Structures are given as structure tokens and as C-alpha cells.
Amino acid sequence: MMRASASGLLLSGLLAAGAVSPAHAAPELSPGLVPAVQRAFGLTAEQAATRLAQEDTAARVEPAAKAAAGAAYGGSWFDPARGVLVVALTDRTRAGAVRATGAETTTATTSAARLDAAKAAVDALPTGAPAGVSGWRTDPRTGSVRVTVNTPGADVDAFLAAAGRVAPLTVAPGPKPTTLSAGTVGGDPYHINGNTRCSIGFSVHGGFVSAGHCGGAGSSTTGWDGSYLGNFAASQFPGDDMAFIRTGGGWWTVPVVIGWGQVSDQLVRGSNEAPVGASVCRSGSTSHWHCGTVLGKNETVNYAQGAFHGATRTNACAEPGDSGGSFLSGDQAQGVTSGGWGNCSSGGQTWFQPVNEILQRYGLTLHTA
């Protein structure tokens, strides 16, 4: 079952026209996406369309640039001022090969492999992190593991001392993130065991993906109309924040993300991972449609329920009930909403579980246009 909306018309019309862009062409953008990026970043329509095209190119270039950098790879990010992917290198002799892929280069003090190993060592500290620590991530621009602290104290000092023995650290203040599930209210995309509300992430063949903290394996779900939707076939949280819900009861899947009337419903054409610095937009059942920027990757978020590893940080706001909802960059699926701090009135930040990790973990195939 599915609500009648513009989604079906949009999908059938574009599929009938064969509107799937080849890899070398400008990206085919769903209606409403350019205005959404305009509003989010204060751009003209032409600037927004240009930025989306540049981000699409950067996402496609990044794997080849990383391979060209080899062991000298120190991280990469999208630079919106120049409209290019920037790759940091510990060995400048690799610069020519990287620039040949279409990326620009800069100097890195530490390789990405060493930073990832340092972060993994922090993740593995036997005492874990106290509640006063919000999380930590690799920061290629400073060559350190960046730790965010929300409440200083002796236990935080002890954690930082232990972490500093296994990794180069940069410490900064920041609010405490929480997961974004919510109690039952009317008009929700789906409910878990009759009381928790979350948001659908992306359609896959056989069901959809969402956040693991929304429900455990075997949990039953109902759709927006109260009818049986399906069951959680697999779920992980904490550690990861991912779930696969196998649909039943006559529901089917489509490669569409709802725009909630703020933008047109958006087609999903793939899951190329956007670089740090690229724009992302998020759809959820509470706060609906909001856009922001990818701020960091491979972050550990220290929730009250336990640590969530491998998160991507953004400054797109979210609110309770948005958990599990979709993150898109252009027409490319990025991840499902996990948690954050703040709200969509005063602002905040949100983390997502990368979708490609969910697909790989559960052997799923994204439903694309």
C-alpha cells in the first residue's frame, strides 16, 4: 500500500523518458532540488545548479583520486569556493597522478590510514567514554582525532588522557547528541510495535532501510495508514545504527524520497558517497525537508545507549521522529538519520548511518530509478 502522491507520476514520467544520466553527463536533478539548495545556502538558481553538478563530479572523482594517492592519501573534501574535490597528500610526488583524476591537492601531515588506526584505538579503549564526551572523529585538516566534549569533569579528563596516549587529539566543545525516535502522533510514515515513531530511509528490493535504534529484529511495523507494513529482519544498535525492514501486507517499494510539499518528491538514482563539504538534504516525518553540509565522516557518537561508530556528521537539522529518514546528496542516497542535537527552529547538527554500509552488511540492493 502507498499514499497517492506526485511520486508515482514523477517516477513513471521520468522512467518513460529514459531519464537516467550517463556517468559523464551533468546530473539529472529532481524538480525542486535546486530551489532547496538555493534556500539552504543563499545561492541563486544558477549557483545552486552549478554547485550540485560540481558535487556530483567530486563524488565520482573521489574513488579514483583516493586510488591515485595510494598510501599518501590523507583525506579529501569538497571545496565549495572552488567547486572541486581537494585531496590531502603526505607525499607530494603523488600530486600529478591525483590531479589527473580531476581533483586538486594540498599537503597532509598524517595519512588517512594512520588517522583511522588512531581513531580505532580510541574506539577500543577498555573504559569507554563518559557521558561528558559527545563523540570523536578523524580530522584530516588538522591530522588529529577531534574529540567533542559537552560537560568537562575528572572522568572526561581521564578519558582524554587515555585517548591522548593512543592518538593525536584536538578537543573542542559541543552539545550532547541524542537519537531521534519519538512517541506516536498522527500522520507518521511508520510505527514500531505500536508506540515508537520513526521515518523510512530508502527503498531496497524486499523492503526498506532505517535506523537500528528504532526497533530490534522481529519488531512489527505499521504504515502511515495503520496497516501492517512489515517486520525488522535485521537491526544493529549501538555500535552501528542500521536496520532492514522486510515489507509485507501488500506494500511495495519505489525509488522516491518524499519532499513534503517543500520540494518535489525526489528520485533516487544511486548511492555515490558525497565528500566532506558537499551539500546534503534530509527528509523525515517530523521536520520534513532540510538541507546542510557534510561536516565529517567516520565519527564515533557517544549516545546514552552506547557508542555508534562510523557516523557521518552534518549541519542539517532534525527532530524526534526523524530517525531513520533519508539523507540525499543530489539524487544519490547517503544514509539514514541517526541522531543529533538542537532542532529546526534554532538549528543543530545531525549524524547519519552511511547507506552503503547497510547495503553491504545485509546484502541488499538499493531500489533506484
N, C-alpha and C positions, 0 to 999 in steps of 0.2 A: 504494500500500500504506500501511497505517496500523495502529498498535497499537490493539487493542481497549481502550477505557477509558471512563470516565464521560463523556468529551467528546461522543461521539455521542448518548448518551441525553439529556444536558443540552441539546444543541443541538436535537434533534428535539422534545423536550418543550416547550421554550420557543417554538420556531417554530410548533408546533401550536397553542399557546395564543395566538399572535399577540402575544407579549410584547415589543413594541418601543415604548418610551415616547415620547409626543409631546414636542416641544421644551419645552413649558411645564410638564410634569408632573415630579414627583420622579423621579430616575433609577432605572431598573430595575437592581438590583445582583445580580451573580452570587453564588451561595451561597459563603460562606467569606470574602468580601472584607471584610465588617465586622469579623470576628474578626482578620483580618490587620492591619487598620489599628489596631484596639484594641491589639494586641501591640506594634506599631511605635511608637506614640505614648503608650502608657499611658493609654488612654481607656476609658470604659465603652462598652457596646454602643450606648447611645443617643447618646453624644457622637460615636462613630465614624460612625454613620449620618448624624447631623446634619452633621458635617464633610464627608463625601462629597457630600451634597446641596448644601452651600454651595459646594464646589469646582466642582461641575458647573455651578451657576449662574454662578460667576465666569468660567469658561471660555467660557460662552455670551455673557456680557455684554461681555467684553473687546474683541472686534472693534468693537462699536457704541460703546463708551466711547472707544476709540482714535480712531475717526472723529469723534466729537463734540469731542474735544480738538484735532483738527487740528494745526496747526504748533506748538501749545503742549504737545503730548504729550511728557512727559519720562520715560516708562516706567511700568510697572504691576506689581503683585504682589498675591498673596492674603495677607490678614492673618488667621491662624487665631484670634487672640484675639477679633477682632470678627466673623469669619466673612464678610468682604466683600472685594471687589476694591478696591484702592486705586490711584488714578491720580495720578501726579505731574504738575503743570502749571507751565509757565513764565509763563503768563498767567492770572491768577485770574478774569478775566472769562468764561472758558470753564467755570468750575466748575459753574454751574447746568445747562448742557447735559449735562455729564458725569454729574452726579448723577441727572439724569432717566433715564439708562440703567440705573440701579441700582448704580452704583459710588460710592465715597467718593473724596475728593480730598485732596491735600496739595501743598505747594509744591516745585517743582524748580528747581535753579539752572541747569541746562543741558538743552536739548531732546534727545530721543532721536535725532533726525536728526543733530544735531551730534556726539553721542557715537558714533553708528555711523560717521560720517565720520572721527572721530578714531581709532577702532579700526582702520578700514580703512587709514588712513595708517600705523599701526604694523605691520599685516599686510604692507604694501608696502615696508617698509624693505629696502633692497637687500642688506644684510649678513645678514639673517635673525637668528634668536635663538640664543644659545649654549645648551649643554646645561644650564647652571645656571638657566635660566629655564623654569619649568614651563608657563606659559601666561598669557593675558590675556583680559579680558572687559570689557564695559561695565558700570558700576555706577551705576544711576540714583539710588540713595540718596545717593551722595557726589558725583555729577556728574563722574565721572572714569573713566579706563580703569584697571582694577585688575590689576596685574601680580603674579604669584606667582613667587617665587624660591626654589629649593631649595638652591643652592650659591653663595654670594657669591664674587666674584672680579673681576679687572680687566675681563674680557670682558663680564661682566654689567653692571658699571658703565658701560661704553661703550655697551651696548645701551640701558640706562635713560636715559642722556644723550641718545641719538639719539631714543628714543621720546618723551622729555620735550619735545623741540623740536616735535613734531607733535601732541601730545595731553596733556591734563591727567592726571597719573598719581597713583595710590595704590599703594604697594608693600607686599606682605605675604609672610611666609614660608609655604612649603607644600611637601609631598613631590612627587617626580617621578612623573607617571603613566606607565603602560606599557599597550600593547594586551593583550587578554586571550584570545588564542588559546592552544591547548595541544596537546601531543602525544597520540597515540592511547591511549585507555583504553577499557575495556568499557562498554557501555550508553550510548553517546553519541547525540544526535539526528542529527548528520551529520558526515561526514569529507570533507576536500578532498584530492584526489589521493592518497588512501590513507594520509596521515600527519597532517595538521592537523585538530584538532577545533574546531568552533565550534557555535553554537546558532542554531536557526531564530528569526527575528524575527516577522514577521507574514505570513499568507497573503494573496496577491493573486491576481487572476484570471490563471492561467497559471503560477503558481509561488509563490515567497516572497521576502521581502527579508531581508537580513542585513548584516553589516559588510564593507566593501570589503577590509580588510586580511586577511580570511580566505582570499581567493583572487582571482586575476586572471581576466579574461574568457577563457572557454574551459575553465577548470578543471573537472574532473569531480568529482561528489559521490556519496557513498553514504549511505544512511539508517541508522537505528539497527540494522536487521537485516542490514546489509552489502550490501543490494541496490542497484542503480543508482537514484539519486534524480533526477539532472538535471545541468545544466551552468550555470556562471556566464555569463549572457547579457550582463551589463554589470557593471563594477566600477570604483570610483574610490577610491584611497588612495595617498599622502596628499592634502592639500587638502580633500577630503571623505572620509567613511568609510562608503560605501554600496555595496550590490550587489543585483542581481536575479538569482535562480537560477530558470531555467525548468525545471519538473519534467517528468519522463517516466517510463517504466517502470511505468506503472500507478498511480503516486501521484496523489492528489487533494488538494485544499485545503479546509480548514474554518476558520471564523472563531473559533478557540479558542486560548487560551494555557494551557499545562499548569500546574497548581498543585502538582504533585509530591507529592500527598498531604498537603501542609501546608495548602492551601486547595482548594476545589473548582476544577476546570478552569474558566477564565474565558472568557465570551463577549466578542467584540469587536464593538461596535456603531457605531463611528465613529472619527474622529481629531481631535476638537476639542482644540486645544492648551491645556494647563493653564498657568496663570500661575505665575510665581515665587512660592514659598511654599506651593504645593499639594502634597499627598501624591502619591507615585508608588510603584508596586511593580514589581519586576523578576523575570523568570523566566529561568533559564539552566541549562545541563546539568551544571554543577559544583556551584554553591552553591544551586541551586534557587530558592526564593522568598524575596525580601527586600524590605522597603519603606523608604522615606525621604521626603525633601522635595526639591523643585526649588529649587536654590540660585542659579542664574544661567543666563543664555542668551547666545547669540552669543559664546561663548568660543573663543579660539584655544588649542589644546593643543599644546605643543611636544614631540611624540614624537621618539624617536631616529631614526625613519624619515622625519620631516618634519612640518611643521605641519598640523594638522587644524583647519579654520575652521568657525565656526557651531555649535559643540558646546553641548549643554545639560548643566550640572553638577548632580549630585545627591549626597546622602549615603547612598544605598542602596548597600550593599557589593556587590562582585563578585570573582570569582577566575578564574584561567586556565581557558579552555574556555567561559566565559560569553559571549564575544564574539559579537555578532550577535543576542543574545537580546532578548526583548521588554521594553519599558517601557510600563506602563499607568497611567493615572490614572482610577480608576473603571473604566468599560467602554470608555474611549477610548484608542486606540493613540497613543503618544507618540513612540517612537523605538526604535532598535536599539543595543544595548550596544557601545561602542567600546573604552574602556579606563579605567584608574583607578589608584589606589594603595591599599595596605592589603589586608585580607582580611575574611572574615565571622566571624572569631574575635575579632580585635582592633578591627575597624572600619575605615572608609576612605571614600573618595569615588569616584564613577564618572561618566563622561561618556557621553552618547548622541548619535547622529546623529538629528535630528528626522525622523520618518517622512514627514511631508507633503512635505518637500523631496525625498525619494526618489521618492515617487509622482509628483510634478510633473516631476522630471528625466527619469524613464524612461517617463512616460505610462501609469502603472499605476493600477489600481483596487483599493482595499483590499477584501478579502472580509469582509463584515460580516453579523451576524445580523439 
